[in-house]
Every structure is written in C-alpha cells, then in structure tokens.
Amino acid sequence: MTTASAPVLEIRDLSVSFPTETGTVSAVDGVSLDLAAGEIVGMVGESGCGKSVTAMSLAGLLPGSARVTGSVRLDGTQLVGARESALRRVRGREIAYIFQEPMTSLNPVLTVGRQIGEVLQVHERMSRRAARARAMELLTLVGIPSAAQRVDNYPHQLSGGMRQRVMIAMAVACGPKVLVADEPTTALDVTVQAGILQVLRDLRDRLGTSVLIITHDLSAVEYLADDIAVMYLGQLVETGSRERIFARPAHPYTQALLSAAPVADPVRQRHRQPVLLGDDLPSALDPPSGCRFRTRCPLAFDRCATEVPAQTAIGDGMAACHLVRPDGTGPDVRTADPSEVLS
C-alpha cells in the first residue's frame, strides 16, 4: 500500500523463522507493508498464517530463538537488530499493543489504575499521584463510566468489555505512533465488539495514531480499516483499499475468505456460494513449492507448482497470483470453471 507521504511504519521483506526439533518453521516470509500516519490497516487470514508473529516482531517481542531478517523502520529508525535497551524505549511509547485476552494480560493483583499508571511512570517519569490522575482521564477517554471509582478496581471486578477498554487505555497512555490490536474483540458480545471498534476509530481520529488490527472478523475490518492486508501461510497474498478488496477481490484466497463471511442480508447470504478449499492448511515446516496456496486452490495449474507468483500491482495494492492481470481482473474462484480458466 502506498501513501503520498513517508510512512510511519515501513516493513520490508520481513521474515521470521523458528528452529524446532523437526526442522525450521518459516512463520513469516518476505512481508512488506506500509502504515501511514492515522491509517488503519486490517490484517486478516487463517489461524497460524503468521499475523501475530508479524505483529510481535515489530518491537522485538518474539522469543530469543526467533530468527528475524528484513527491515522494520519506525519514522526511519531501524528496529530489526536494535539493542534491547532501544527496543524497551519503543515498546509502549512508540509502538503499543492491545492483546486478545485482557484477563490474562492484566495483572490480577494490581488495580487497573496502578497498571495504567505504571506505563506513565516508566515512560513519562510521572509521579504516582500524577499517573493516577492521568489514568482516570484515560479510562474516561476509552468510555469507562465512573472512572474515579473504576481506577481502584481489580481486573476481576470488571466485565470483559471493560477489561479490554483498560488494555486500550494502557496502550494509548503515552500517545504511541503505532497501535497494534491483536484480535481485540475476541470472546466479546457483538454489541461490546462494536463498542471496542468504535473506541479504536475515535482514538485514531483524536490522537492521529496509526492502527494495525489483526483479526479473523471480516466485518470488523470492513467497518474499521482503511486498507486490508491478506496473509496466507506466512506471506501477504493481497493488499489494497477496503473498498476495492470487498468489491473486487483479486486473489483466489481473498475471494474464498469473503465467500465464507456471513452478510446481514439473508437473501444475499442464501444465494452466496461458499468456496470449499481442498486439504488442510499446509505446514510452515514444509510449505508447498511455487504458490503456497496452490494445494487448496480450485484454480491451480502446472505453473503454480514451479513458479512463485509475482506481486501484480493493482491500484494502491497488489495480488500475488499468476491469474491476476494488472487491471485487477481475473477469474473469480467463486464462480469460475477450473477447466476453462486457461482456455
């Protein structure tokens, strides 16, 4: 995805692998992505495709066994290979995270005000009293009522939605340039999910923070994201604006994802033909040759097994498929007859 100005976050050819007893797991392979100031990018894909590993690698949060190569620049500063002391200054202050399970991410024996205040004391050198006052302001900012009372609550005294809002308050406490939200609406009621998404959008509008949201929920990215990045088995297979991808998905995998997403209109849902993908998700220990999606793609042909598809530019994004043309046209896996694709 391209922007008129220099991106706040610039990821180039990022790869992450993990050595195991049975071989090397290639969790992320050659990911390149830009995040502009105030932009919301939604990263989608199946479980195990490398979304969270990509996000954790940005600020050096992976275990020591991880081998990370490529480039991650935050306002021009290289983060890959940076010293731990430099990364500690970045975490929470420049790049902040909202994790998917607040009950396990929050400390159960500390009040939420103390936990928010700790971020401010470490990065902003605030006194405990000043940090507590700021924590109440942040709780109000993320939509928690009666902040003066809630600031002294422990996590178990709050609902799931409130705990997630506390996590958001902690993440934005220092006004980070980039906010990474990893499945921020998991296990929440639908109405609560909508409230969390609205909080993220409001914070973007008020603070100008760039947001990378990682989710399985296509309705969430359709509502929230400006641009979308689709990931499959460690690689980005399609990127582009929300409008273009939902209206004209180019890659067969993106088309399959959208075909599986429920829609509000029961008539449209009844006439939608889901795409049945062959086989299970291949292992990152031994990914398929050529196109990694070929073992499950209904339209795969001989070339897919021998040649890695180039990233074909489509408007402000790309799609990595041999069947996609530069104008973004190509067969629709939801309706195409595989026997006629190459005829």
N, C-alpha and C positions, 0 to 999 in steps of 0.2 A: 504494500500500500504506500502510495507516495503522497507527500504533502508539499505545500508551497514553501514552507519554512523548514529549517533544520529540525528533525525530530527530537523530542525529549529523550526517548529511549530508542536506541538503534541496535538491533540484533542482526548479526551477520554470520552465516554459516555455523551456527551453534550446534555442537554435537556433544552428547553425554553418553558415556558407556560405564558399565559396572562389571568388574571381573567376578565370576562365580566359579564354583567347583566344576560346573558342566560347560563352561565357556563364557564368552564375553557377551553381555546383554547390551545391544545398541538401543538405548531408550529414546534418544533424540538424535536425529541425523540431518544435519545441514539446514537448520531452521533459520530463515531470515525474515525479519518483521520490523516495522517501524511503528512507533506510538507518538503521535503529535500532542502538543500541549492542549489539554482539555478534551482530548479524544477518548472515546470508549470503544475498545476492541473486544469482541467476544470470541473466545477460542473454544471450539466445540469438537467433539469426537468421542469415540467409544472409550470405556474404561480401559486403561492400560496403553493408550496410544501415545502417552508422553506429555500430556498437557501440564500436569502438576510438576513433573520433573523439570520441564522448561521453565516454569514459574520459579521454582525453588533455586534453580541455577543462577537466576539473575543477580541475587545478592549473596551468593555463596552459602546457601543453606543446606546443601547436599552433604552427605557423609564423606569422610576423608577418602574412602575407596573410589569415589566417583572420578572419572577422568573427563574433564571439561575442556573442549577446544573451541576455537572460533572467537567471536568478539561480541561483547555487550558494552555499549557506551551509554552512559547517563550524562546528558549535556556535555558530551565529548570526552568524559572521563572513562577510561577503560576499567571494567570491573573484573573481567576474567583474568585470573592470575594476580589480582591485587592482594596486598597483605591483609591479614586478618584484622589488624587494627584499623585499617582504612575501611574495610567492609563493615565493621561494627559501627562506624560513624554514619555509614549509609543506611543501615538497617533501622527502620523505624522513623528515621528523619527524612531521608530522600526517597527510599522505596519502603512502603509499608504493606503488610499482609493482613488479609482477613481470612482465617482458616474456616474449614467447612463444619467443624463441630465445636461450637463455643464451650460446651460443658467440659470437654477435655482440654481445651486451650486456655481456659481461665483457671487461675489458682483457687481451689475451693476453700482455702483457709484465710484468704485475704479479701477484704471488701473490694467492690468494683471501683470505688473511688481511689483506694490505695493503689490498685493495679494501673489505672489510668494515670494517676499522679506519678507513678514510678517512671513512666516514659518521659514525662516532662522534667522530672528531677535529673534524669540521666542526660538527656539531650539538650534541654533548655536551661539547666542549672537553677531551676526554680526551688524555692523553699517548700517545705511540706505544706504550709498553710496556703501559699500561692498556688501550688499544684492542685490542692483540694478545691479551691475556688474555681480554677480553670476546668477541673473535672466536672463540676456541676454545670458549667457553661456548655461543655461538650456533650453531656448527657441530654441537655435541652436541645442542642443542635441536631442530634440524631433522633429526636422525637420521643424521648422518655419523659413522661409527666412526673411532677413532684420530685425533681432532681435533687433538691436539698435533703429529702428523705432517702431516695434510692442510692445516693452516693455512699451510704453506710450499709447497704445491703450486701450479703454474700451471694455468689452466683446461684446457689440452690434456692434462693428466695425469689428469683426472677424467672419469668417464663422463657421458653426457647427463643421467641422473637426478641424479647428484651435483652437476653444474653448476646444475641447476635448484634444488636444495636450497640451494646457495650464494646464488643470487639471492633465495631466500626469506629466508635469514639476513640478507642486506643490507637487505631491505625491512623486517624487523621489528626491526632493531637498535635503533631509538630508540623502540620501543613506539608505533607510529602508531595514530591513532584509526580510520583507514580504510586498508584494504589492497586495491588493485586488481590482480587477477590476470588478465592478458590472455592467453588460451589457454595456461595454464601446463602443459598436458600434451601439447602438440603434438609430434609426431615421437618420442614415447617409447613403449617397450614397454608392453603392457597392465598387466603387473604393476608396472612402475615408475610408471605413471599412478596406479594405486591407492594406491601409497605416497605420492605427492605430494599427492593429495586428502586422505589421512589426516593428513598433516602440517598442511595448512591447517585442517582441522577441529580438530586438537589445539591449534593456536596460538590459534584462536578461543576455545576452552574455557579455555585457560590465561591468555591475555592480555586477553580480552574485546574483541578487535579486530573491527570490522565489516569484512566482506569483500564486494567486488563482483567476481564471477568472470564473465569473458566467454569464451564457448565455443560451439563448434558441437556439442559432445558432450552430447546429452540425458541419457545415462546418468550423466555426471558431475554435472549439476545435480540429477538425481533422487537421487543419493547424498548430495550435499553441501549443496544450497541449502535455505533455509527458505522463500524466496519466489522467484518467477520473473517476469522481465520479457521479453516477446517483442517484438522490433523488426523492422519491415519498412520498407525504403526511407526511413530517417530518422525514422520515427515509432514510438512504442510502440502496439501494437495490442491487447495484453492483458497484464494483471498479475494476480497472485494467489498464494495459497499453493501450494507444491509439490503437496500432496495434491489440492487442487481441480483444478489445471490438468492433472495427469496422469490424474485420474479423469474429469473433466468439462470438457475444453477447450471454450471458448465460441466463439472466433474461428475462421473457416474456415482461416486461415493456420496457427494453432496446431495445429488438427486435422491439417492436411497435414504439418506437421513431425513430429508424433508418429507419423503413419502410415508415415513413411519411416524411423523409427528401428528398428534391429533389437532384438528381445527375446530373452531367454535361452531361453524355452520354444519349441522347434521347432514344436510343434503350434499355439501361438498365432501364431507367425510365418507358418506356412503358410496360415492362414485370414485373416490380416490383408490387407485390400485397400488398397494404396497409392493415394494421391491424385495424379493426374497434373495438374500445373499448366500452364496454357496460356502460350505465349510465353516469351521470356526475361525476366530481371529488367529492368524499365524503367530508363531513365537518370535520375539525380538532376539532370541538366541540364534535363530537361523531364518532370517527374513527371506521371502521369495526373491529370486533374481528379477532384473528388469523392473517392471512396475510392481510395487508391493501389494497393490490392490487386485492384481490380476487373478489370484486364486479364488476370489469371491465375486469377480465382476462378470455379469452376464454377457458383456460385450467384448471380453478379452479375445485377442487373436495372437498369431505367432510372434509378431513383433514385440508384444507386451512382455514376453518371457526373456527376451535377449537385450532389450534396449530400455534404459531408464528414460521415461518421458521428460522432455524439456518443459520448462515453465513457460507456457504460452501467455504473453501479456494480453489481458482483457480489460480495457478501460483503465481503472485505477487499481487493478488487481491482477491475478494470474490464475491459471489452472494447469496442473501437470498431468496431461493425458494426451496420448497420441491421436485421439479422435477429435480433439478440440481445435477449432480454427481461430485465427487472431480476432475475428469479429465476434467471437464468443459462441458461435453456432456449432452444432454437432449433434449426434444422435442423443435422444432422450432415453435413458435406460428404463424409464418408467413405461415407455410405450414402444420402443424400437424392437424390431425383429432381429435377433442376433445374426441370422443367416443373410440378412440384407444390408448389414451395416457397411460392409466393404464392397458391395456390388456396385 
